[in-house]
Amino acid sequence: MKKPEFKDILKELRKERGLTQQQLAEQLKLSVSIISKWENGKHQPTVDDLKILVNFFNVSAGYLIGLED
């Protein structure tokens, strides 16, 4: 079975919180376009962006990038 990718994990975490891409972008103080690009697999987050996401969603970096369950 294929491991989930960052883009899929991010979208799932966002939806679990009941947030739109716009709402997530506002809460993280990022642009909605970067959230969209991440979820579409067009861009990958920087290490600093990963830190923001890990803290916001309260998950490990390994989980967020698909290395852990």
C-alpha positions as semicolon CSV with decimal commas, in nm:
position;residue;x (nm);y (nm);z (nm)
1;M;0,000;0,000;0,000
2;K;0,129;0,342;-0,098
3;K;0,220;0,577;0,187
4;P;0,026;0,904;0,190
5;E;0,209;1,209;0,062
6;F;0,245;1,548;0,228
7;K;-0,019;1,702;0,002
8;D;-0,279;1,443;0,101
9;I;-0,193;1,457;0,471
10;L;-0,215;1,836;0,478
11;K;-0,554;1,833;0,306
12;E;-0,683;1,567;0,546
13;L;-0,562;1,758;0,854
14;R;-0,716;2,081;0,725
15;K;-1,051;1,914;0,656
16;E;-1,049;1,741;0,997
17;R;-1,034;2,089;1,149
18;G;-1,320;2,202;0,927
19;L;-1,108;2,471;0,763
20;T;-1,105;2,600;0,409
21;Q;-0,773;2,675;0,243
22;Q;-0,847;3,045;0,299
23;Q;-0,913;2,997;0,670
24;L;-0,598;2,789;0,715
25;A;-0,392;3,048;0,531
26;E;-0,528;3,324;0,754
27;Q;-0,458;3,130;1,074
28;L;-0,103;3,048;0,964
29;K;-0,043;3,396;0,820
30;L;0,041;3,248;0,480
31;S;-0,105;3,306;0,137
32;V;-0,393;3,091;0,020
33;S;-0,200;3,028;-0,301
34;I;0,081;2,851;-0,113
35;I;-0,169;2,631;0,071
36;S;-0,327;2,544;-0,264
37;K;0,011;2,470;-0,423
38;W;0,105;2,243;-0,133
39;E;-0,225;2,053;-0,153
40;N;-0,192;2,017;-0,530
41;G;0,166;1,892;-0,501
42;K;0,307;2,185;-0,701
43;H;0,533;2,305;-0,420
44;Q;0,683;2,159;-0,104
45;P;0,704;2,351;0,223
46;T;1,028;2,491;0,356
47;V;1,163;2,368;0,690
48;D;1,027;2,685;0,852
49;D;0,684;2,620;0,699
50;L;0,695;2,261;0,826
51;K;0,761;2,390;1,178
52;I;0,454;2,614;1,155
53;L;0,238;2,326;1,031
54;V;0,369;2,079;1,291
55;N;0,290;2,322;1,571
56;F;-0,050;2,418;1,432
57;F;-0,172;2,062;1,376
58;N;0,015;1,916;1,675
59;V;0,167;1,633;1,471
60;S;0,523;1,519;1,414
61;A;0,718;1,627;1,107
62;G;0,756;1,259;1,019
63;Y;0,381;1,214;1,016
64;L;0,325;1,531;0,815
65;I;0,561;1,425;0,538
66;G;0,438;1,065;0,529
67;L;0,721;0,885;0,707
68;E;0,517;0,782;1,011
69;D;0,163;0,659;1,067
